[in-house]
Amino acid sequence: MSAVLSAVLKAQALILAAGRGERMRPLTDTCPKPLLPVRGRPLMQWHLEALGRGGFDRVVVNTAWLGEQIEQQFKSVFALQPLSILLKQLSNQERLKSLHMTYSHEGRDFGGALETAGGIARALPLLDEVFWVLAGDVFTPDFAFTQAAFDAFAASSKLGHIWLVPNPPHNAKGDFGLSENGLALNLPPATTAEKYTFSTIALYRRELFLPPHCAVASGNPNGEKAPLAPLLRAAMDNQLVTAQLYEGAWTDVGTAGTIECNVMTRPVTPTQSRLSSNDDHLRLLRSEPMSDLTAPQPDHPPRATLPQARVAFDTEARFLFRVQPGVNRLERGLELLRKAQGQTT
């Protein structure tokens, strides 16, 4: 981990990307789950773009399984804008917005993932006093990481604020309750009170991951494994965690049966729809039609209907904006635009 970043630029967000993805095998045998493509881009990229839109430009990613692929994908600086925004900014002489990335490689340093609390403790020296945390393998394209939510939590006396979602089929009993005054509740298993599923999205204060709340030392120098749930439940029992219900689109990509089935050709609905089989996600990876999605949707045509030159142009432009050394992105972007216009007019 970068000592310079730790000392100067504290990150405002941590994306959890250290899981092995056992239930997604064989898809994850050669590709870490956060890099599986959804609507033509890596799953984790949706989070990065959403954080960038909210004004949060410093992100830590913890890794374990195939973590080097994640760093190779997003580098140390990840530029956000598509070409249309680039051109607008060119006319206004504005700078590209980018995310500054750093990585906590648990697999390289300790031989495997440290679980959620252990991973957060490991990354803690890189994180600001208040920071977002979310899993890299959930798909929630409309969630807004807002400065208002960040500031409101920072001004509170709580240790955590979590977002809950309606229970999907694979977690029908839920995780936590929600009081009328917005407290997260650690309800007993046999309760008849309504419980919701933890979305993995949360705001935390550093204090939650320091003694006496967390027994793991900051920086986790010994690579101790520690789950998050006991810390959260203990803090809830002391009324130190608030919560709110998020009812937008949210999918836990835990298995090939829980990834959104219609991501290639139509917008996500606020439901947790499913792929029918591993074969369907293999088709998704190859950009082939899904078994239950053969007809194009009127407002969202399949990529194949776009002019081939523009498809090639879009692909090259997206690759360009990952910040390649030695490439003048602005000049190259204009060159690509002229090339595309010449081929499609």
Secondary structure, DSSP 8 states (H G I E B T S, - for coil): --HHHHHH--EEEEEEE----GGGTTGGGSS-GGGSEETTEEHHHHHHHHHHHTT--EEEEEE-TTHHHHHHHH-SEEE---HHHHHHHHHTT----EEEEEEEEHHHHHSS--HHHHHHHHHGGGEEEEEEEEETTEE-TT----HHHHHHHHTSS-SEEEEEE---GGGTT-SBEE-TTSBEE---TT--S--BEEEEEEEEEGGGGSTTT--S-TT-TT-----SHHHHHHHHHTT-EEEEE--S--EE-SSGGGS-TTTTTS---SS----S-HHHHHHHHTT--BTTB-S-BTTB--GGGS-HHHHHHHHHHHHHTTT-TT--HHHHHHHHHHHHHHHH-
